Amino acid sequence: MKLYAILFGMICYVPGMGAELSVGSGAGSLVLVNGAHEFWRFHGSAVGVEVPFGYDGWERTSLDAHASYFGFYKERFKVGVTPGIRVRFRTERRFSPWAAMGAGGVILQRTGVSEQYGTLSASQRDTNLVFAMAPGLGLDLRVKAKWFVRVEARTHFFQTPTNGFVAAFPYWGRWNYNPVAAIGLGWRM
């Protein structure tokens, strides 16, 4: 996890008013690395860009069984990058709330299995890149001059691909979301 933080921090660092790097882990074993740069400060608030990178996250599973049919469908969040804008309030205080909105891409791994009368009739796996919007809210707690603890709630809104896929019929073209609650440690440069 440290390797991701160091590499991502070097890629995202832009000299200027303020940059930061935070690493956290969320529910569903999501690893979230977030690089940011605050480019404008106004009356105790700061506006900046952020690039959250999520890896190995949530999983959604569906079972459908009736009469002689059995279907299994699974979507798994593999990787997502959703750069966007973040506004942080009360930047000079110990507790600093913030709100963010980003958009980017998420890679989904999908698996589908279909059985008829106990015999496998179809099986399929693939990986899709889908557009995602990612709003987030959080609170930074400054513990030292440059170190902070971050608590955040974030979600990815995305549309399940509309191509034909085994046992995925109820999800075709449906808008989904995956709320994530995370806690992590960050460092401001």
C-alpha positions as CSV (number, residue, x, y, z in Angstrom):
1,M,0.0,0.0,0.0
2,K,2.9,2.4,0.7
3,L,4.2,1.9,-2.9
4,Y,0.9,3.1,-4.4
5,A,1.0,6.1,-2.1
6,I,4.5,7.1,-3.0
7,L,4.1,6.6,-6.7
8,F,0.7,8.3,-6.8
9,G,2.0,11.2,-4.7
10,M,4.9,11.9,-7.1
11,I,2.6,11.8,-10.1
12,C,0.0,14.2,-8.6
13,Y,2.3,16.7,-6.8
14,V,2.1,20.1,-8.3
15,P,4.0,23.0,-6.6
16,G,1.8,25.8,-5.4
17,M,-0.5,26.6,-2.6
18,G,-1.0,23.1,-1.3
19,A,-0.8,19.5,-2.2
20,E,-1.7,16.4,-0.3
21,L,-1.8,12.7,-0.4
22,S,-4.0,10.4,1.6
23,V,-4.3,6.6,1.8
24,G,-7.2,4.8,3.3
25,S,-9.1,1.6,3.2
26,G,-12.9,1.3,3.0
27,A,-15.6,-1.2,3.6
28,G,-15.4,-4.1,1.1
29,S,-11.6,-4.0,1.2
30,L,-11.4,-1.0,-1.2
31,V,-7.9,0.6,-1.2
32,L,-8.3,4.3,-1.9
33,V,-5.3,6.6,-2.7
34,N,-6.1,10.2,-3.2
35,G,-3.7,12.9,-4.5
36,A,-4.9,16.6,-4.4
37,H,-3.7,20.1,-5.1
38,E,-5.4,23.2,-3.7
39,F,-5.0,26.1,-6.1
40,W,-7.3,28.8,-4.6
41,R,-7.9,29.9,-1.1
42,F,-10.7,32.3,-0.1
43,H,-11.8,33.2,3.5
44,G,-10.7,30.0,5.2
45,S,-11.8,27.7,2.3
46,A,-9.8,26.1,-0.4
47,V,-10.7,24.9,-3.9
48,G,-8.6,22.2,-5.5
49,V,-8.4,19.3,-7.8
50,E,-8.2,15.7,-6.6
51,V,-7.5,12.4,-8.2
52,P,-8.9,9.5,-6.2
53,F,-7.7,6.1,-7.3
54,G,-9.6,3.1,-6.0
55,Y,-8.5,-0.5,-6.3
56,D,-10.0,-3.9,-5.5
57,G,-13.4,-2.8,-4.1
58,W,-17.0,-4.0,-3.7
59,E,-18.7,-6.9,-5.3
60,R,-22.4,-7.2,-6.3
61,T,-23.9,-10.6,-6.7
62,S,-27.3,-11.7,-8.0
63,L,-29.0,-15.2,-7.9
64,D,-32.1,-16.0,-9.9
65,A,-33.6,-19.5,-9.4
66,H,-37.1,-20.6,-10.5
67,A,-38.5,-23.9,-11.8
68,S,-35.7,-25.5,-13.7
69,Y,-33.5,-22.4,-14.2
70,F,-30.6,-21.1,-12.1
71,G,-28.7,-17.9,-13.0
72,F,-25.7,-16.3,-11.2
73,Y,-24.3,-12.8,-12.0
74,K,-21.5,-11.0,-10.3
75,E,-20.0,-7.5,-10.8
76,R,-16.7,-6.5,-9.1
77,F,-15.1,-3.1,-8.9
78,K,-11.5,-3.7,-10.0
79,V,-9.9,-0.2,-10.6
80,G,-11.4,3.3,-10.7
81,V,-10.0,6.8,-11.3
82,T,-12.4,9.7,-10.9
83,P,-10.6,13.1,-11.0
84,G,-12.6,16.1,-9.9
85,I,-13.0,19.3,-7.8
86,R,-12.9,19.4,-4.0
87,V,-13.9,22.3,-1.8
88,R,-12.4,22.2,1.8
89,F,-13.9,24.5,4.5
90,R,-12.3,25.8,7.7
91,T,-8.8,25.0,6.4
92,E,-7.1,26.7,9.4
93,R,-8.9,24.7,12.0
94,R,-8.3,21.3,13.4
95,F,-11.5,19.8,11.9
96,S,-11.8,20.6,8.2
97,P,-14.9,19.3,6.3
98,W,-14.9,19.0,2.6
99,A,-17.1,18.1,-0.4
100,A,-15.9,16.7,-3.8
101,M,-17.3,15.7,-7.2
102,G,-15.4,13.8,-9.8
103,A,-16.0,11.8,-13.0
104,G,-13.9,9.2,-14.7
105,G,-13.7,5.5,-15.5
106,V,-14.2,2.3,-13.5
107,I,-13.2,-1.2,-14.6
108,L,-15.8,-3.8,-13.8
109,Q,-15.1,-7.5,-13.9
110,R,-18.3,-9.5,-14.6
111,T,-19.1,-13.2,-14.4
112,G,-22.3,-14.9,-15.4
113,V,-23.4,-18.5,-15.2
114,S,-26.7,-20.0,-16.4
115,E,-28.0,-23.6,-15.7
116,Q,-31.0,-25.3,-17.1
117,Y,-32.2,-28.6,-15.5
118,G,-29.0,-28.8,-13.5
119,T,-26.8,-28.7,-16.7
120,L,-24.5,-25.7,-17.4
121,S,-26.0,-23.9,-20.4
122,A,-23.8,-20.8,-20.5
123,S,-20.9,-19.2,-18.7
124,Q,-19.1,-15.9,-19.4
125,R,-16.5,-13.6,-18.0
126,D,-15.3,-10.2,-19.2
127,T,-13.9,-6.8,-18.1
128,N,-15.6,-3.5,-19.0
129,L,-14.5,0.1,-18.7
130,V,-17.5,2.3,-17.7
131,F,-18.1,6.0,-17.1
132,A,-18.6,6.8,-13.4
133,M,-19.5,9.9,-11.4
134,A,-18.1,10.1,-7.9
135,P,-19.4,12.5,-5.2
136,G,-17.8,12.5,-1.8
137,L,-18.0,14.1,1.6
138,G,-15.5,14.0,4.4
139,L,-13.7,15.4,7.4
140,D,-10.0,15.9,7.9
141,L,-8.7,15.9,11.5
142,R,-5.3,17.6,11.7
143,V,-3.1,15.6,14.2
144,K,0.3,17.3,13.5
145,A,1.3,20.3,11.3
146,K,1.3,18.3,8.1
147,W,-0.4,15.0,9.1
148,F,-4.2,14.4,9.2
149,V,-6.7,11.6,9.6
150,R,-9.4,11.6,7.0
151,V,-12.9,10.1,7.3
152,E,-14.9,10.0,4.1
153,A,-18.0,8.7,2.4
154,R,-17.8,8.4,-1.4
155,T,-19.8,6.6,-4.0
156,H,-19.4,5.7,-7.7
157,F,-22.5,6.1,-9.9
158,F,-22.2,4.0,-13.0
159,Q,-24.3,2.3,-15.6
160,T,-24.0,-1.5,-16.1
161,P,-22.9,-2.2,-19.8
162,T,-25.9,-2.8,-22.1
163,N,-24.2,-5.6,-24.1
164,G,-25.7,-9.1,-23.8
165,F,-24.2,-11.0,-20.9
166,V,-25.1,-14.4,-19.3
167,A,-27.6,-14.0,-16.4
168,A,-27.2,-10.2,-16.4
169,F,-30.5,-9.3,-18.0
170,P,-31.9,-7.5,-14.9
171,Y,-28.9,-5.2,-14.8
172,W,-28.5,-4.2,-18.5
173,G,-28.3,-0.4,-18.6
174,R,-29.2,0.0,-15.0
175,W,-27.6,2.8,-13.0
176,N,-25.9,1.5,-9.9
177,Y,-24.0,3.0,-7.0
178,N,-21.6,1.7,-4.4
179,P,-21.3,3.7,-1.2
180,V,-17.9,3.5,0.5
181,A,-17.0,4.6,4.0
182,A,-13.2,5.0,4.5
183,I,-10.8,6.1,7.1
184,G,-7.2,6.9,6.2
185,L,-4.0,8.9,7.0
186,G,-2.9,11.8,4.9
187,W,0.0,14.3,4.6
188,R,-0.1,17.9,3.3
189,M,3.0,19.2,1.6
